[in-house]
Each structure stands twice: as C-alpha cells, then as structure tokens.
Amino acid sequence: MISEEQQTELRKRFNPDGSTLRAMQLKMVEMLEYFDSICKQHNIKYWLSSGTLLGAVRHGGFIPWDDDLDVEMFEEDYHKFCEVFKNIQSDDYALQTHETDPDFYYPCAKLRDLHSHIEEIYRFDLRYKYRGIFIDIFCLEPSSSGVVLKLTGGLQNKVLYNLTKIENRALRNMLVKPLNWVLSSAVYPVLSFLSRKCSDGKTYRHRMGMNFMKARYLDDLLPLTTVTFEGHEFPAPANTDNYLRKIYGDYMRLPDIDKIEVHAVKVDFFKSEKA
C-alpha cells in the first residue's frame, strides 16, 4: 500500500468525507455487500477486478478518484447470477442487462441502485431505464485472440453505441436494433466459438463486444483468496500481483493526478420510501 500520508493527501483532494464522490463510493460498498451475499448464498464465484482490485491493494479501498466498481466472473457463474437475480424481489437494486433494459446494449451486466441517478461523461446512458449508481459485472470466457476482441469492441463502441445517440427514435431503432441483433446473435457467438475452440483453456478475456483487451490467466485467478476493501473482506484472485502487473505494469506507481477524469458528471441521491 502507499503511505498513509500519500493516501490522506489524495483523499483530501479527490474524495473527502462528505463529498459526492465519497457518497457514491460508500453506496457502492453497500451494493457490493449485497452482491456478495447473493453470491455466497448461491455458491457463485466472483472476484474484485481491474481498478477496484488495484484500489484494494494500493489504497486499501477505492482509488480516491474512482467512481465505479468492477467485479469479474467466469461465464457459468455470470449466467447463474443472472438467473438467480430473476427470482429476487428488491426495492433497492435492479440487474441491468439488455433483457431487463432494451436500450442497454452493454455486453455484460450492471447492478443498479434504484435510489440515485447519474449522468456519465460519454453519454451512452441517455435512454437507459436504470441510471443509478452501479457495479459492473464482467463475464470472462476462454479466449485465444485479443485481436478478435479488439475488433468486436470497436464495433460495439465506435459504431453501435454512437448510433444509440441519434435523436430521431424511428431512425435510431431502424439502425440500432438490427445491428445489435446481428452482432449479439451471429457475429459475436461465432467469433466467441472460434476463439474458445482455439484457446489453451487457461487464457480468458472479457466477452465479445467489450473493449478491454488484456488477458486473465487461470493460474492467477484460482483458487480465489480475499482482499481488504474499505474495511471488508471480498474475493480476490489467487495471485493479485501477477494479475495487476499483467494489466497495469508497475501498478504501485501513481498516475499523473492532474490528468485524471471521472465517468460520472452529475449524481443525484433520492430518499428510499422505506426511510
């Protein structure tokens, strides 16, 4: 971990107690505890990933400027979680997929808080049904090629997502819905099948359509261990150092904090009817 002095200075600059960003982070911790309880109850494997795991190791919690929370799952656990959540009645949270939110074209899922509203900087969320604070739930599948994933990520991010910004509803639907069907029902499944058939069984990447190219390796992931995050213990990869170095390199080195950009541009919190 970085020094206590460094951490104090970063917290003071980016997410002091009482700030909107800190309120978002604390809400995400609540959501993670809820998510964790479901996974434990149903024997579903997951682990803190990407910047969230980096924050746990380097900062003992959130990276001070981070405004999202990431977890990863193997494909079978991802599908199991989605099925389990269909039978959960919650007044506080919703699982956002294309099935539950037709204007949501993200290849993975988000657990959304129902008592907040955010506006993201890239504005792909303009027509989402659920727009609360969220946890990203990423699905991993066997992979033999980062090049193929880069291609599908480009199609998703540069073409499909930008078409969703078209103001004219009829034109938007005429372009987006057929394209999404072709990508999700034909192109991605075929490329995914070929990629997994040629894989070594130990190399995993995010599913087709995602824009994260770095591989995850089975030997680094299993057996899962735990890490302390915001004062709580959550699942983590077996070898967090290998996992983080293969994604970030020297992950203990702080970036240029003057160039940091957050995703959310506006956040509103609503009172729960139970409160």
Buried (B, 14 or more C-beta within 10 A) or exposed (E): EBEEEBBEBBBEEBBEEEEBBBBBBBBBBEBBEBBBEBBEEEEBBBBBBBBBBBBBBBBBBBBBBBBBBBBBBBBEBBEBBBEBBEEEEEEBBBBBBBEBBEBBBBBBBBBBBBBBBBBBEEEBBEBBEBBBBBBBBBBBBBBBBBEBBBBBBEBBBEEBBEBBEBEEEEEBBEBBBEBBEEBBEEBBEEBBEEBBEEBEEEBBBBBBBBBBBEBBBBEBBBEEEEBBBBEBEBBBBBBBEBBBBBBBEEBBEEEEEEEEEBEBEEBEBEEEEEE
